[in-house]
Amino acid sequence: MRACRMEAVMRDFTFLIHDRRYSVPTLQLVSAPSSVRAREIASARLAASPEHLAVDVLEDGVLLFREGPPTVSSPAVLQRQSSPEPTHPGRS
């Protein structure tokens, strides 16, 4: 009888780590099997330094949650932008 092996599908998350030493958050890309595991990793990142204020966790540019107090500056959400329309001189 063959053993059935389940492999976890990894998901990609973006962490924005707010740090009191810097004016912009630090970007980290994290792969995890679930948002529950991503939250555990974010919590560990937050606890890794007393300078870390909060960790925003995004997936596909959408904010899923924040680890840390909600009073830290508003979360940065990635915006997907389409290419601008080309402009042609002389055309209106």
C-alpha angles and dihedrals in degrees: 000000000000119000114240108232118201115202118201115238107230120224126205120236132182117220120200106195113201109211126184090224096061135055094218128044121258114247120225127175113214132184117207135158094238145004088254090061090043088055090051091051092046090051090052091049090051092051093045093083135019085221092066110097103179143340121223113204118205134179120195089351094304120119109238100177146322127240110210135031118332090226094080113104113295114285118265111234119198114239120211107220126197119221112276117253110266115251120221120202112242095019124104 
